[in-house]
């Protein structure tokens, strides 16, 4: 188990625990220390948990929450983007569409998938599949969000990354089936919004959702990326903050010490939340659903028309 930077003081305890796995007192001390730390997390410490390399990824949720998954490839225009996974599956016996970011679990996979930063063809694939699922199968869509942001490369710009995200945001308001988004790790800016327009937005306790990363915000506002901790406070990027602001609809509780320490419990909590919200959305007519989806996003933010 890798340690987060704010857990480094517990490193000796971890090492001792590995040597003496049956030492009850040591385990109790470790749990007590972890509970003390996790009950007083700062926003930037939550950012670190959201980025933890052992945190469950989209593929883990697909294999544990869904059955009979069939992956779809390609945008029918340029190619297939491995940073976005799409397909169709069964969820508690119900047919659903799946959209999600793919970060990769090791360096080789991360490089192949651009660390979860999707290219234009990834967003075009997601839109193509979402329309297919809605029109052909009349099935709801589950979107799993985990990305630091969209691809910032020259190639992505040349192929129209901004247009692809903007088109998805516009057209997802017209997808005539229930859509649920779950932020399972990082929800970074337009990279997240490209598959994030939905009827219900759910977030795990230690995930984040923000217009920009704390490091990027600090670089712009303070000219110093090392002030990311201060920027994280101002960005209000935690699940609790966003629920209070009305940006998301529900906080899905993680195990006290994070999803990376108890994936099975996390999968159960996410599955229960999706099932509950799907049941609620299925009772709403498509006409009312689309109206409510637009109203939901219209109400976000504060502005002055003067």
HUFEN-V919406 format. One record per residue. N is the residue number from 0. RES is the residue in one small letter. NEAR is the number of other C-alpha atoms within 8 Angstrom. Layout:
n=N res=RES near=NEAR
n=N res=RES near=NEAR
This chain:
n=0 res=x near=3
n=1 res=x near=4
n=2 res=x near=7
n=3 res=x near=9
n=4 res=x near=6
n=5 res=x near=6
n=6 res=x near=9
n=7 res=x near=8
n=8 res=x near=6
n=9 res=x near=9
n=10 res=x near=9
n=11 res=x near=7
n=12 res=x near=9
n=13 res=x near=9
n=14 res=x near=8
n=15 res=x near=8
n=16 res=x near=11
n=17 res=x near=7
n=18 res=x near=6
n=19 res=x near=7
n=20 res=x near=6
n=21 res=x near=4
n=22 res=x near=8
n=23 res=x near=6
n=24 res=x near=6
n=25 res=x near=9
n=26 res=x near=9
n=27 res=x near=8
n=28 res=x near=8
n=29 res=x near=11
n=30 res=x near=8
n=31 res=x near=8
n=32 res=x near=9
n=33 res=x near=9
n=34 res=x near=10
n=35 res=x near=8
n=36 res=x near=9
n=37 res=x near=9
n=38 res=x near=6
n=39 res=x near=6
n=40 res=x near=8
n=41 res=x near=7
n=42 res=x near=12
n=43 res=x near=11
n=44 res=x near=9
n=45 res=x near=13
n=46 res=x near=12
n=47 res=x near=10
n=48 res=x near=12
n=49 res=x near=13
n=50 res=x near=9
n=51 res=x near=9
n=52 res=x near=5
n=53 res=x near=8
n=54 res=x near=12
n=55 res=x near=9
n=56 res=x near=12
n=57 res=x near=13
n=58 res=x near=7
n=59 res=x near=8
n=60 res=x near=11
n=61 res=x near=10
n=62 res=x near=8
n=63 res=x near=8
n=64 res=x near=9
n=65 res=x near=12
n=66 res=x near=10
n=67 res=x near=7
n=68 res=x near=10
n=69 res=x near=7
n=70 res=x near=8
n=71 res=x near=9
n=72 res=x near=8
n=73 res=x near=12
n=74 res=x near=13
n=75 res=x near=6
n=76 res=x near=6
n=77 res=x near=7
n=78 res=x near=8
n=79 res=x near=10
n=80 res=x near=12
n=81 res=x near=9
n=82 res=x near=15
n=83 res=x near=14
n=84 res=x near=13
n=85 res=x near=14
n=86 res=x near=12
n=87 res=x near=14
n=88 res=x near=13
n=89 res=x near=12
n=90 res=x near=10
n=91 res=x near=5
n=92 res=x near=5
n=93 res=x near=6
n=94 res=x near=11
n=95 res=x near=13
n=96 res=x near=15
n=97 res=x near=13
n=98 res=x near=15
n=99 res=x near=13
n=100 res=x near=15
n=101 res=x near=16
n=102 res=x near=15
n=103 res=x near=14
n=104 res=x near=9
n=105 res=x near=6
n=106 res=x near=7
n=107 res=x near=7
n=108 res=x near=10
n=109 res=x near=13
n=110 res=x near=9
n=111 res=x near=9
n=112 res=x near=15
n=113 res=x near=11
n=114 res=x near=12
n=115 res=x near=16
n=116 res=x near=15
n=117 res=x near=17
n=118 res=x near=12
n=119 res=x near=13
n=120 res=x near=15
n=121 res=x near=15
n=122 res=x near=15
n=123 res=x near=11
n=124 res=x near=15
n=125 res=x near=13
n=126 res=x near=11
n=127 res=x near=9
n=128 res=x near=12
n=129 res=x near=12
n=130 res=x near=9
n=131 res=x near=9
n=132 res=x near=15
n=133 res=x near=14
n=134 res=x near=8
n=135 res=x near=6
n=136 res=x near=8
n=137 res=x near=8
n=138 res=x near=11
n=139 res=x near=13
n=140 res=x near=15
n=141 res=x near=12
n=142 res=x near=13
n=143 res=x near=13
n=144 res=x near=17
n=145 res=x near=18
n=146 res=x near=17
n=147 res=x near=12
n=148 res=x near=13
n=149 res=x near=14
n=150 res=x near=11
n=151 res=x near=6
n=152 res=x near=6
n=153 res=x near=6
n=154 res=x near=6
n=155 res=x near=12
n=156 res=x near=10
n=157 res=x near=7
n=158 res=x near=7
n=159 res=x near=9
n=160 res=x near=13
n=161 res=x near=8
n=162 res=x near=7
n=163 res=x near=13
n=164 res=x near=14
n=165 res=x near=9
n=166 res=x near=8
n=167 res=x near=13
n=168 res=x near=13
n=169 res=x near=8
n=170 res=x near=9
n=171 res=x near=10
n=172 res=x near=11
n=173 res=x near=7
n=174 res=x near=10
n=175 res=x near=8
n=176 res=x near=10
n=177 res=x near=14
n=178 res=x near=12
n=179 res=x near=15
n=180 res=x near=16
n=181 res=x near=12
n=182 res=x near=16
n=183 res=x near=13
n=184 res=x near=14
n=185 res=x near=15
n=186 res=x near=16
n=187 res=x near=16
n=188 res=x near=13
n=189 res=x near=10
n=190 res=x near=16
n=191 res=x near=14
n=192 res=x near=10
n=193 res=x near=13
n=194 res=x near=15
n=195 res=x near=11
n=196 res=x near=11
n=197 res=x near=12
n=198 res=x near=12
n=199 res=x near=10
n=200 res=x near=14
n=201 res=x near=13
n=202 res=x near=14
n=203 res=x near=14
n=204 res=x near=11
n=205 res=x near=13
n=206 res=x near=17
n=207 res=x near=15
n=208 res=x near=13
n=209 res=x near=11
n=210 res=x near=7
n=211 res=x near=8
n=212 res=x near=9
n=213 res=x near=13
n=214 res=x near=11
n=215 res=x near=10
n=216 res=x near=13
n=217 res=x near=16
n=218 res=x near=11
n=219 res=x near=8
n=220 res=x near=6
n=221 res=x near=9
n=222 res=x near=7
n=223 res=x near=8
n=224 res=x near=12
n=225 res=x near=7
n=226 res=x near=11
n=227 res=x near=13
n=228 res=x near=10
n=229 res=x near=8
n=230 res=x near=12
n=231 res=x near=12
n=232 res=x near=11
n=233 res=x near=6
n=234 res=x near=8
n=235 res=x near=10
n=236 res=x near=12
n=237 res=x near=13
n=238 res=x near=15
n=239 res=x near=8
n=240 res=x near=9
n=241 res=x near=13
n=242 res=x near=12
n=243 res=x near=7
n=244 res=x near=7
n=245 res=x near=8
n=246 res=x near=9
n=247 res=x near=13
n=248 res=x near=9
n=249 res=x near=8
n=250 res=x near=12
n=251 res=x near=11
n=252 res=x near=8
n=253 res=x near=13
n=254 res=x near=10
n=255 res=x near=6
n=256 res=x near=11
n=257 res=x near=10
n=258 res=x near=12
n=259 res=x near=10
n=260 res=x near=7
n=261 res=x near=10
n=262 res=x near=10
n=263 res=x near=6
n=264 res=x near=10
n=265 res=x near=12
n=266 res=x near=11
n=267 res=x near=8
n=268 res=x near=11
n=269 res=x near=9
n=270 res=x near=9
n=271 res=x near=8
n=272 res=x near=9
n=273 res=x near=9
n=274 res=x near=8
n=275 res=x near=8
n=276 res=x near=10
n=277 res=x near=11
n=278 res=x near=8
n=279 res=x near=8
n=280 res=x near=9
n=281 res=x near=8
n=282 res=x near=6
n=283 res=x near=8
n=284 res=x near=7
n=285 res=x near=9
n=286 res=x near=6
n=287 res=x near=8
n=288 res=x near=12
n=289 res=x near=12
n=290 res=x near=8
n=291 res=x near=9
n=292 res=x near=11
n=293 res=x near=9
n=294 res=x near=8
n=295 res=x near=9
n=296 res=x near=7
n=297 res=x near=6
n=298 res=x near=6
n=299 res=x near=8
n=300 res=x near=4
n=301 res=x near=4
n=302 res=x near=4
n=303 res=x near=4
n=304 res=x near=3
n=305 res=x near=2
